[in-house]
Amino acid sequence: MRGLWLRLFLGLLLCLVSSWSLAAQPTLKSLEAEPIDIKPPNWGRPAQTFTIDNYTLSGAPALSAKAAAVTKRVLENGLVYLSAEEPTQELVSFDYLVRCGVGQEGSNQQGYNALILQILNNRISNDSHNDDVVEITGSLVDVGTSPDFCRININTAPINSLLMLRRLCQAVARPQFSAAEVELARRQVLNALTSASNDQLYSIFLSCFYRLHPYKRTPHPVEVIIKRVTPQELSAYYQRNFAPNRSVLTSAGKISGREAFKIVSATCAGLVPNKEQVLEVQWEPQAVEREVYLYSSSELAWVLLGYQAPSLQSSDFAAMRVIYGALGAGLSSRLWTELRENRGLAYEVGARYPELLGPSHLLCHVVTKPTSVGVARRRMLAEIDRLKREGMTPLELQEVREKLLGTYLLERETMSGKALHLGMAELSGAGYEADARFPAELARVTPQDVVRVANKYLIEPTLIIARPGGRFYFDW
């Protein structure tokens, strides 16, 4: 009996202690009311306090978006060097950008840029003893062409950064190409060309959409031009278009900008600038063929709708990015929701809006059944007309903004991404600071801006339809 009373007493005491401890803790309501302060680690800058609320998680994006201080140095010949020092990163990325795209190549020189970049890649990768420097140092070298730029990207460890920078500068500082260099690069480019699968429908769209503008051509090399080019022609083209005053070199990561600039100055100061102005071709946004119908060997059908869009430097660029995000970027976009989820019309839905220095385009596409082309086309046009007529709700606009901002931050999360976008902003003429202004420009876009820009640009589309031949189609 005495043991029973003792157990009852201990149980009551335990209940009282538990009730007291729970009462001393804050409730869920008080946690929601009181912000939680998180202090991030000190990454070479004063620690900041971020407040997390129940919607935006403002602390993490602000920390990611915090960019390192960028230092700009310019040689007398016009070559720009940008350095973004990140002492805590165990990686260094170099980006060498040249404003030389399809407008400089011309139709009879298509492939010169790819051939030159392959020669420069070989110079960086192989030393005088034919040893692979890239493999020895564990570095990565990548080259690429675009409608506006040529790019060389190097990623390496900090211990090898000055070595790889010196090799990059030595490669671009030699404007003459030997016959052996050209022949080796020619074989490499042709081998890559035969195994590459180009987007033929996109090339057809560009040709129809841009008419006489250089953007009608893709940066892909043409086999017959690559085979007949001589070292003398390639050297003259290099000196004219790969000039230092049309180039930007950017470094990002654990490297001293001061030490790196000593190498750049000592190696590239002798390059001769080109005083010729970059040719700006005017464009008439009226395609020759508004509708193009093609037959393919595939059992699927493609529907492409292309509209004119503002350039990277236009004041309408941010609003058009919002329109692109709302229509075709991701699984929450309007076209995906309407054509794929609601109606089951599409195997694939998407859109692209390239960031070009000249006139750009918004291209929406859907892959569907050959018999569903008519209804898919009508639904695409209906969604675009609805956007022009009704615009976007504030909630949808906010969601699209956050999606675009997330993509923006992810693209600049790596050292390579930071170097690329800083260099692109500088080479565009807007200055490297322009890249950091995009989030603020995105935040200023209003529903009224969306309607205005949509009605300004989304008119008179270029339509391309490709589906299996040998059949009769009734598009109702």
C-alpha positions, 0 to 999 in steps of 0.5 A: 500500500505504501509503495502504491502511494509512492508511485502515485506521488512520483507520477504527480510530481512528473506531470507538474514538472512537464507542465512547467517546462512546456509553459516556459517554452515559447508557443508556435504562435510566438515563434511565428511572431518573433523573427529568427536571426541567423548570422552567416559565417564571416567570408572575408566581409562583415557579418550580416544578420538576416531575418527569415520570414514564412514566405521569402527566406530572405536570408539565404538568397541575400547571402548567395547574391552577395558578390565579391568586390570587382576590380577593373583594370584596363591596358593601353590597348583597350584590353579589360581585366576584371577580377573578383577575388573570393579567398574562401573558394578553392577554385579559380575560373578565367573567362576570356570573351571576345565580341566576335560573333556571326556578324563578324564572320559573314556567310563566307567565313562561317566557322572561322571563330570555331577554328580559331578557338580550337587553335587557342585551346591547343596552345593552352593545353599542350606545351612544347614537349606535347605534354597535356598541361590540362591533364597534368594540372587537373584543369578544365578548358572549354571554348565556345561560340555564340551569336555575339561572343567567342569564349575561352573558359579555364577552371583550375586550382589556385596553386595552378592559376597563375600558370594557366593564366600565363598560358592563356595570355601567351596563346592569345598574344600570338596573332600568327597561325602556322600551317601545322596549327591550322591543319591540326585544328581543322581536323579536330573541328571537322571531326566534331562537326560530323558527330554533332547534331544541330537543331535543324528546326531552330536553324530554319526558324532563324533563317526565316525570322531574321531575313538579312540580319546576321542572326539568321546564321548559327555559329556552327561551322560550315564544312566546305569553308573549314576545309579551304581556309588558309593560315594567312586568311585566318591570321588576318581575320584574327588580328581584325576581330580578336583585337584587345579593345574588343576583349574582356578577361575575367578572373573569379576565385582564390587569386590575387587580382594584382598579381594576375594583372602583372601577367596580363600586362606583361603578356598582352600589352603588345597586342594591337587594337582595332579602331574599326567600329563594330558593324551594327546591322539594322533589322526589319522585324518582318519575316519573308515567310510567316508560315512554313510547313515541313515534312519530317521522317519522325512520327512526332510533330513540332509547332514553333511560334516565334515573336520579336523580343527586345535586346539585352540592353533594352529597357523592356528586357526585364518585362520580356523575361517575365513574359518568357517565364510566365509562358514557357519556363518550367513546369509551372508555366502557362503553356505547360499547364494548359497544353500538357496537364489540362489537355494532354496535347503535348509531349514537350513544351517550352520556350527560349529567349536568348540574351542577345546584344541585337534584336532577340526573339521569343520562341515557343514550341510544342511537340505533339501528335501529328493529328493534334497540330491544329488544336495545339497551335490554337491553344498556344495562340490563345494563351499568348492572346490571354496574356496580352489581354489580361496580363498577370495577377500580382501573385503570378508575377511574384512567383515568376519573379522568384523563379527567374531570380532563382535561375539568376542566382544559380547561374552565378553561384559558381566561379565560372558563372560569375566570371562569364556574366561579369565579362558579358556585361562589360563587353556589352558596353553597359559595364560589369555593374549592369549584371548586378542590377537585374534583380532590381530591374526585375522587381520593378516590373509591374502587371501594366509593364507586362501588358504593354510589352506583350502587346508591343512585341507579341504580334505577327508570329513566325509559325513553323510546323514539321510533321510526318509526310505522305499523309493528309491532315485536317487541322480543325 
